[in-house]
Amino acid sequence: MIDIPDALVAAQSAYNGAAGRAFVAALPETAAEFLERWGLRRDGEAMHGVCALVLPVVRVGDGCRAVLKLQPVDAETVGEPVALRLWGDAGGRAVRLLEHDPVTGTMLLERLDGRRSLEGMADAGRAVRVIAELLAGLTAVRPGAGAGLRGLGEAASRMLAAAPGVVAALADEEERRLVRDCAAAVREVAGESGDRLLHWDLHFGNVLAGDGGAGWVAIDPKPLVGDAGFELLPALVNRFDADAVGSRFDVMTGVLGLDRGRAAAWTLGRVLQNACWSVEGGARRLAPEQGEIARVLLGRG
């Protein structure tokens, strides 16, 4: 028997409606199918995020400790196994993909230490450096046009098209100006959106210690192809410190070897993207940390 966490049920219903409820209803049967198909036995309590159920397992044939990840197939998740294979082939420090079923999106992944993430690292500055070092390896991969992954250029076009509506919806004139300036910065770089494999969501909680505590490993990518400067915002927002925005940005651009101007423009693009989503959800103000990051990168902090 598999107990489906109430929080996962609520999240799937809220974000995916009827399709999310159907996914949740099918989870016990799907899990049972892949436990049998891949020769696995349960080895601990179920875990979950916003969209996935994760079951610790052991592969019966060889005793390999792993996790079974069950999640819907959608625009954000469909590229995950593609990216994990590419990083695995290139030696990037992302969780290893052991098996994948393309129809259901079910994956068998190496077991990491789910109790130890960068969220628990006392020194936020050190955690940011870990993020930067991971990103340096992950974004070194160029997947090529045949990988079938989403592109940053298309995302930039969508956010630029939405920007006037976001400006009109915001209640504060200074924030409207910030969004206009974020859009202007993105327009300057949108024609060269990059060719690197991006994780897109590498925040502190998506970096776990290896099983047995060996090193730090990235999990749960929402991959797209683009400029590595688009990767920096999560580590600026995590455990937010307005006084540390500039120094964190310096550390990450230095470790990744990025042009600071382009990296700032694409980070402002992330602020714009988040503003689009917030306004779509009914917000009329920017999240305070988003506004502060924009001010610092625009030289107004």
C-alpha positions as a LaTeX table, in Angstrom:
\begin{tabular}{lrrr}
\hline
Residue & $x$ (\AA) & $y$ (\AA) & $z$ (\AA) \\
\hline
Met1 & 0.00 & 0.00 & 0.00 \\
Ile2 & 1.17 & 3.53 & $-0.77$ \\
Asp3 & $-0.06$ & 6.47 & 1.24 \\
Ile4 & $-0.33$ & 9.54 & $-0.98$ \\
Pro5 & 0.66 & 12.66 & 1.01 \\
Asp6 & $-2.18$ & 15.17 & 1.36 \\
Ala7 & 0.13 & 18.00 & 0.29 \\
Leu8 & 0.87 & 16.26 & $-3.03$ \\
Val9 & $-2.83$ & 15.67 & $-3.63$ \\
Ala10 & $-3.56$ & 19.35 & $-2.95$ \\
Ala11 & $-0.70$ & 20.58 & $-5.14$ \\
Gln12 & $-1.66$ & 18.41 & $-8.10$ \\
Ser13 & $-5.29$ & 19.48 & $-7.83$ \\
Ala14 & $-4.36$ & 23.16 & $-7.58$ \\
Tyr15 & $-1.81$ & 23.22 & $-10.39$ \\
Asn16 & $-3.06$ & 20.55 & $-12.79$ \\
Gly17 & $-6.78$ & 20.25 & $-12.08$ \\
Ala18 & $-8.47$ & 17.12 & $-13.40$ \\
Ala19 & $-5.22$ & 15.83 & $-14.91$ \\
Gly20 & $-3.49$ & 16.19 & $-11.56$ \\
Arg21 & $-6.26$ & 14.33 & $-9.76$ \\
Ala22 & $-6.09$ & 11.55 & $-12.34$ \\
Phe23 & $-2.31$ & 11.31 & $-11.86$ \\
Val24 & $-2.73$ & 10.99 & $-8.09$ \\
Ala25 & $-5.49$ & 8.38 & $-8.44$ \\
Ala26 & $-3.24$ & 6.25 & $-10.64$ \\
Leu27 & $-0.16$ & 6.47 & $-8.38$ \\
Pro28 & $-0.67$ & 3.22 & $-6.41$ \\
Glu29 & $-1.10$ & 1.20 & $-9.59$ \\
Thr30 & 1.79 & 2.95 & $-11.35$ \\
Ala31 & 4.12 & 2.42 & $-8.40$ \\
Ala32 & 3.20 & $-1.25$ & $-8.15$ \\
Glu33 & 3.83 & $-1.71$ & $-11.88$ \\
Phe34 & 7.36 & $-0.31$ & $-11.76$ \\
Leu35 & 8.32 & $-1.96$ & $-8.50$ \\
Glu36 & 7.63 & $-5.24$ & $-10.27$ \\
Arg37 & 8.97 & $-4.29$ & $-13.72$ \\
Trp38 & 12.33 & $-3.06$ & $-12.43$ \\
Gly39 & 12.70 & $-5.63$ & $-9.65$ \\
Leu40 & 12.48 & $-3.25$ & $-6.69$ \\
Arg41 & 11.37 & $-3.44$ & $-3.09$ \\
Arg42 & 10.32 & $-0.54$ & $-0.87$ \\
Asp43 & 12.97 & 0.69 & 1.54 \\
Gly44 & 11.54 & 3.61 & 3.50 \\
Glu45 & 8.83 & 6.22 & 3.79 \\
Ala46 & 7.50 & 8.02 & 0.73 \\
Met47 & 8.72 & 11.56 & 0.05 \\
His48 & 7.24 & 14.21 & $-2.21$ \\
Gly49 & 7.66 & 17.64 & $-3.74$ \\
Val50 & 5.10 & 19.78 & $-5.52$ \\
Cys51 & 4.69 & 17.39 & $-8.44$ \\
Ala52 & 6.44 & 14.09 & $-7.68$ \\
Leu53 & 6.13 & 11.12 & $-5.35$ \\
Val54 & 9.50 & 9.59 & $-4.46$ \\
Leu55 & 9.83 & 6.08 & $-3.00$ \\
Pro56 & 13.12 & 4.82 & $-1.53$ \\
Val57 & 13.78 & 1.36 & $-3.00$ \\
Val58 & 16.40 & $-1.35$ & $-3.29$ \\
Arg59 & 17.01 & $-3.19$ & $-6.56$ \\
Val60 & 16.59 & $-6.85$ & $-5.64$ \\
Gly61 & 19.06 & $-8.21$ & $-8.19$ \\
Asp62 & 22.13 & $-6.30$ & $-7.06$ \\
Gly63 & 21.15 & $-4.49$ & $-3.84$ \\
Cys64 & 21.49 & $-1.06$ & $-5.46$ \\
Arg65 & 19.92 & 1.65 & $-3.27$ \\
Ala66 & 17.78 & 3.95 & $-5.40$ \\
Val67 & 14.59 & 6.00 & $-5.48$ \\
Leu68 & 11.54 & 5.59 & $-7.69$ \\
Lys69 & 10.30 & 8.99 & $-8.86$ \\
Leu70 & 6.74 & 9.22 & $-10.17$ \\
Gln71 & 5.58 & 12.50 & $-11.72$ \\
Pro72 & 3.31 & 13.69 & $-14.54$ \\
Val73 & 4.77 & 14.19 & $-17.99$ \\
Asp74 & 4.44 & 17.89 & $-18.90$ \\
Ala75 & 6.46 & 20.70 & $-20.47$ \\
Glu76 & 8.65 & 21.06 & $-17.39$ \\
Thr77 & 9.30 & 17.39 & $-16.61$ \\
Val78 & 9.57 & 15.84 & $-20.07$ \\
Gly79 & 13.16 & 17.04 & $-20.49$ \\
Glu80 & 14.42 & 15.81 & $-17.10$ \\
Pro81 & 15.62 & 12.35 & $-18.20$ \\
Val82 & 17.20 & 13.85 & $-21.32$ \\
Ala83 & 19.20 & 16.30 & $-19.22$ \\
Leu84 & 20.19 & 13.69 & $-16.64$ \\
Arg85 & 21.53 & 11.40 & $-19.37$ \\
Leu86 & 23.52 & 14.23 & $-20.94$ \\
Trp87 & 25.01 & 15.27 & $-17.62$ \\
Gly88 & 25.73 & 11.63 & $-16.77$ \\
Asp89 & 27.60 & 11.16 & $-20.04$ \\
Ala90 & 29.57 & 14.37 & $-19.44$ \\
Gly91 & 30.39 & 13.67 & $-15.79$ \\
Gly92 & 28.25 & 16.50 & $-14.42$ \\
Arg93 & 27.31 & 16.31 & $-10.75$ \\
Ala94 & 23.60 & 15.60 & $-11.22$ \\
Val95 & 21.69 & 12.63 & $-9.85$ \\
Arg96 & 22.26 & 9.51 & $-11.97$ \\
Leu97 & 19.39 & 8.17 & $-14.03$ \\
Leu98 & 19.19 & 4.36 & $-13.82$ \\
Glu99 & 15.90 & 3.66 & $-15.64$ \\
His100 & 13.20 & 5.70 & $-17.37$ \\
Asp101 & 9.76 & 5.00 & $-18.79$ \\
Pro102 & 8.86 & 7.69 & $-21.36$ \\
Val103 & 5.11 & 6.93 & $-21.34$ \\
Thr104 & 4.51 & 7.59 & $-17.63$ \\
Gly105 & 7.63 & 9.67 & $-16.90$ \\
Thr106 & 8.62 & 7.27 & $-14.11$ \\
Met107 & 12.33 & 7.28 & $-13.29$ \\
Leu108 & 14.67 & 5.18 & $-11.20$ \\
Leu109 & 17.39 & 7.42 & $-9.76$ \\
Glu110 & 20.43 & 6.90 & $-7.58$ \\
Arg111 & 19.81 & 7.28 & $-3.86$ \\
Leu112 & 21.12 & 10.46 & $-2.28$ \\
Asp113 & 20.94 & 11.64 & 1.33 \\
Gly114 & 17.49 & 13.25 & 1.45 \\
Arg115 & 18.16 & 14.52 & 4.98 \\
Arg116 & 21.08 & 16.73 & 3.90 \\
Ser117 & 20.54 & 19.59 & 1.47 \\
Leu118 & 22.23 & 22.97 & 1.12 \\
Glu119 & 19.31 & 24.43 & 3.07 \\
Gly120 & 20.99 & 23.02 & 6.16 \\
Met121 & 24.38 & 24.62 & 5.50 \\
Ala122 & 24.90 & 27.32 & 8.12 \\
Asp123 & 27.13 & 29.49 & 5.91 \\
Ala124 & 24.93 & 30.83 & 3.10 \\
Gly125 & 27.95 & 32.21 & 1.28 \\
Arg126 & 29.53 & 28.78 & 1.16 \\
Ala127 & 26.24 & 27.32 & $-0.10$ \\
Val128 & 26.18 & 29.86 & $-2.93$ \\
Arg129 & 29.70 & 28.82 & $-3.93$ \\
Val130 & 28.61 & 25.16 & $-3.99$ \\
Ile131 & 25.74 & 26.16 & $-6.30$ \\
Ala132 & 28.14 & 28.05 & $-8.55$ \\
Glu133 & 30.56 & 25.13 & $-8.77$ \\
Leu134 & 27.74 & 22.75 & $-9.63$ \\
Leu135 & 26.42 & 25.14 & $-12.29$ \\
Ala136 & 29.88 & 25.46 & $-13.81$ \\
Gly137 & 29.86 & 21.73 & $-14.53$ \\
Leu138 & 26.22 & 21.45 & $-15.57$ \\
Thr139 & 26.25 & 24.42 & $-17.95$ \\
Ala140 & 29.45 & 23.21 & $-19.62$ \\
Val141 & 27.22 & 20.80 & $-21.59$ \\
Arg142 & 25.91 & 21.88 & $-25.01$ \\
Pro143 & 23.05 & 19.52 & $-25.88$ \\
Gly144 & 22.60 & 20.40 & $-29.55$ \\
Ala145 & 19.41 & 21.02 & $-31.50$ \\
Gly146 & 18.43 & 17.35 & $-31.64$ \\
Ala147 & 17.89 & 17.01 & $-27.88$ \\
Gly148 & 14.32 & 18.29 & $-28.12$ \\
Leu149 & 14.62 & 20.54 & $-25.06$ \\
Arg150 & 12.90 & 23.87 & $-24.46$ \\
Gly151 & 14.84 & 26.98 & $-25.42$ \\
Leu152 & 15.46 & 30.19 & $-23.51$ \\
Gly153 & 14.82 & 32.21 & $-26.66$ \\
Glu154 & 11.18 & 31.13 & $-26.73$ \\
Ala155 & 10.78 & 31.86 & $-23.03$ \\
Ala156 & 12.28 & 35.32 & $-23.53$ \\
Ser157 & 9.85 & 36.05 & $-26.35$ \\
Arg158 & 6.90 & 35.07 & $-24.15$ \\
Met159 & 7.99 & 37.20 & $-21.21$ \\
Leu160 & 8.68 & 40.22 & $-23.42$ \\
Ala161 & 5.24 & 39.87 & $-25.00$ \\
Ala162 & 3.69 & 39.73 & $-21.52$ \\
Ala163 & 5.71 & 42.60 & $-20.04$ \\
Pro164 & 3.35 & 45.49 & $-21.01$ \\
Gly165 & 0.46 & 43.73 & $-19.30$ \\
Val166 & 2.56 & 43.15 & $-16.20$ \\
Val167 & 3.51 & 46.83 & $-16.08$ \\
Ala168 & $-0.13$ & 47.85 & $-16.42$ \\
Ala169 & $-1.20$ & 45.47 & $-13.62$ \\
Leu170 & 1.33 & 46.59 & $-11.00$ \\
Ala171 & 0.13 & 49.09 & $-8.41$ \\
Asp172 & 3.46 & 50.79 & $-7.68$ \\
Glu173 & 5.07 & 53.18 & $-10.16$ \\
Glu174 & 8.63 & 52.40 & $-9.06$ \\
Glu175 & 7.97 & 48.68 & $-9.58$ \\
Arg176 & 6.44 & 49.38 & $-12.99$ \\
Arg177 & 9.69 & 51.14 & $-13.89$ \\
Leu178 & 11.73 & 48.18 & $-12.64$ \\
Val179 & 9.76 & 45.78 & $-14.84$ \\
Arg180 & 10.14 & 48.05 & $-17.88$ \\
Asp181 & 13.89 & 48.15 & $-17.28$ \\
Cys182 & 14.06 & 44.37 & $-16.81$ \\
Ala183 & 12.32 & 43.96 & $-20.16$ \\
Ala184 & 14.72 & 46.43 & $-21.80$ \\
Ala185 & 17.70 & 44.46 & $-20.46$ \\
Val186 & 16.28 & 41.19 & $-21.84$ \\
Arg187 & 15.70 & 42.75 & $-25.26$ \\
Glu188 & 19.41 & 43.59 & $-25.42$ \\
Val189 & 20.43 & 39.92 & $-25.11$ \\
Ala190 & 17.40 & 38.01 & $-26.43$ \\
Gly191 & 18.90 & 37.63 & $-29.90$ \\
Glu192 & 21.73 & 35.49 & $-28.46$ \\
Ser193 & 19.95 & 33.28 & $-25.95$ \\
Gly194 & 22.74 & 30.72 & $-25.58$ \\
Asp195 & 23.31 & 27.01 & $-26.15$ \\
Arg196 & 24.12 & 25.58 & $-22.70$ \\
Leu197 & 22.13 & 22.97 & $-20.81$ \\
Leu198 & 20.44 & 24.76 & $-17.90$ \\
His199 & 19.00 & 23.28 & $-14.73$ \\
Trp200 & 16.72 & 26.34 & $-14.26$ \\
Asp201 & 15.77 & 25.58 & $-10.65$ \\
Leu202 & 19.03 & 25.03 & $-8.74$ \\
His203 & 18.07 & 26.40 & $-5.33$ \\
Phe204 & 19.48 & 25.21 & $-2.00$ \\
Gly205 & 16.80 & 22.53 & $-1.56$ \\
Asn206 & 17.64 & 20.97 & $-4.94$ \\
Val207 & 21.21 & 20.13 & $-3.91$ \\
Leu208 & 21.59 & 16.97 & $-1.81$ \\
Ala209 & 24.57 & 15.22 & $-0.31$ \\
Gly210 & 25.57 & 11.98 & $-1.98$ \\
Asp211 & 24.57 & 8.73 & $-0.29$ \\
Gly212 & 26.98 & 8.38 & 2.59 \\
Gly213 & 27.72 & 12.11 & 2.50 \\
Ala214 & 29.99 & 12.08 & $-0.56$ \\
Gly215 & 29.88 & 15.45 & $-2.32$ \\
Trp216 & 26.96 & 17.60 & $-3.43$ \\
Val217 & 24.62 & 16.59 & $-6.25$ \\
Ala218 & 21.96 & 18.51 & $-8.20$ \\
Ile219 & 18.44 & 17.08 & $-8.41$ \\
Asp220 & 15.07 & 17.90 & $-9.97$ \\
Pro221 & 16.03 & 19.94 & $-13.05$ \\
Lys222 & 13.48 & 21.75 & $-15.20$ \\
Pro223 & 15.86 & 21.85 & $-18.17$ \\
Leu224 & 16.09 & 24.24 & $-21.03$ \\
Val225 & 18.84 & 25.36 & $-23.40$ \\
Gly226 & 20.18 & 28.87 & $-23.04$ \\
Asp227 & 22.62 & 31.31 & $-21.44$ \\
Ala228 & 24.16 & 30.27 & $-18.12$ \\
Gly229 & 23.36 & 33.73 & $-16.72$ \\
Phe230 & 19.73 & 32.61 & $-16.51$ \\
Glu231 & 20.71 & 30.20 & $-13.71$ \\
Leu232 & 21.74 & 32.68 & $-11.00$ \\
Leu233 & 18.52 & 34.00 & $-9.46$ \\
Pro234 & 17.61 & 31.07 & $-7.16$ \\
Ala235 & 20.89 & 31.41 & $-5.24$ \\
Leu236 & 20.28 & 35.16 & $-4.86$ \\
Val237 & 16.79 & 34.55 & $-3.44$ \\
Asn238 & 17.60 & 31.60 & $-1.15$ \\
Arg239 & 17.95 & 32.75 & 2.46 \\
Phe240 & 17.61 & 36.25 & 1.06 \\
Asp241 & 20.02 & 38.92 & 2.29 \\
Ala242 & 19.76 & 42.28 & 0.54 \\
Asp243 & 23.32 & 43.18 & 1.57 \\
Ala244 & 24.68 & 39.97 & 0.00 \\
Val245 & 23.08 & 40.24 & $-3.46$ \\
Gly246 & 26.12 & 41.90 & $-5.03$ \\
Ser247 & 28.69 & 39.59 & $-3.44$ \\
Arg248 & 26.71 & 36.46 & $-4.33$ \\
Phe249 & 26.38 & 37.67 & $-7.92$ \\
Asp250 & 30.14 & 38.31 & $-8.01$ \\
Val251 & 30.94 & 34.82 & $-6.70$ \\
Met252 & 28.70 & 33.07 & $-9.21$ \\
Thr253 & 29.76 & 35.05 & $-12.26$ \\
Gly254 & 33.40 & 34.59 & $-11.24$ \\
Val255 & 33.17 & 30.82 & $-10.75$ \\
Leu256 & 31.19 & 30.36 & $-13.98$ \\
Gly257 & 33.38 & 32.79 & $-15.95$ \\
Leu258 & 30.37 & 34.80 & $-17.14$ \\
Asp259 & 30.24 & 38.24 & $-18.68$ \\
Arg260 & 28.74 & 40.32 & $-15.87$ \\
Gly261 & 26.59 & 42.49 & $-18.13$ \\
Arg262 & 24.98 & 39.55 & $-19.91$ \\
Ala263 & 24.55 & 37.66 & $-16.64$ \\
Ala264 & 22.83 & 40.67 & $-15.09$ \\
Ala265 & 20.51 & 40.99 & $-18.08$ \\
Trp266 & 19.47 & 37.34 & $-17.92$ \\
Thr267 & 19.03 & 37.52 & $-14.14$ \\
Leu268 & 16.73 & 40.49 & $-14.69$ \\
Gly269 & 14.98 & 38.21 & $-17.17$ \\
Arg270 & 14.28 & 35.79 & $-14.32$ \\
Val271 & 12.83 & 38.68 & $-12.29$ \\
Leu272 & 10.63 & 39.55 & $-15.27$ \\
Gln273 & 9.55 & 35.92 & $-15.68$ \\
Asn274 & 8.60 & 35.70 & $-12.01$ \\
Ala275 & 6.71 & 39.00 & $-12.26$ \\
Cys276 & 4.73 & 37.60 & $-15.21$ \\
Trp277 & 3.76 & 34.53 & $-13.21$ \\
Ser278 & 2.91 & 36.56 & $-10.09$ \\
Val279 & 0.63 & 38.95 & $-11.97$ \\
Glu280 & $-0.99$ & 36.02 & $-13.75$ \\
Gly281 & $-1.78$ & 34.66 & $-10.29$ \\
Gly282 & $-3.40$ & 37.93 & $-9.22$ \\
Ala283 & $-0.51$ & 39.78 & $-7.54$ \\
Arg284 & $-0.26$ & 43.56 & $-7.92$ \\
Arg285 & 3.15 & 44.01 & $-6.31$ \\
Leu286 & 6.54 & 42.44 & $-6.94$ \\
Ala287 & 7.88 & 40.08 & $-4.30$ \\
Pro288 & 10.17 & 42.31 & $-2.18$ \\
Glu289 & 13.32 & 40.25 & $-2.76$ \\
Gln290 & 12.71 & 40.25 & $-6.53$ \\
Gly291 & 12.45 & 44.02 & $-6.56$ \\
Glu292 & 15.59 & 44.40 & $-4.47$ \\
Ile293 & 17.62 & 42.10 & $-6.73$ \\
Ala294 & 16.48 & 44.11 & $-9.76$ \\
Arg295 & 17.50 & 47.37 & $-8.05$ \\
Val296 & 20.98 & 46.05 & $-7.23$ \\
Leu297 & 21.61 & 44.72 & $-10.75$ \\
Leu298 & 20.29 & 47.94 & $-12.30$ \\
Gly299 & 22.63 & 49.97 & $-10.08$ \\
Arg300 & 19.93 & 51.38 & $-7.81$ \\
Gly301 & 20.52 & 49.28 & $-4.71$ \\
\hline
\end{tabular}
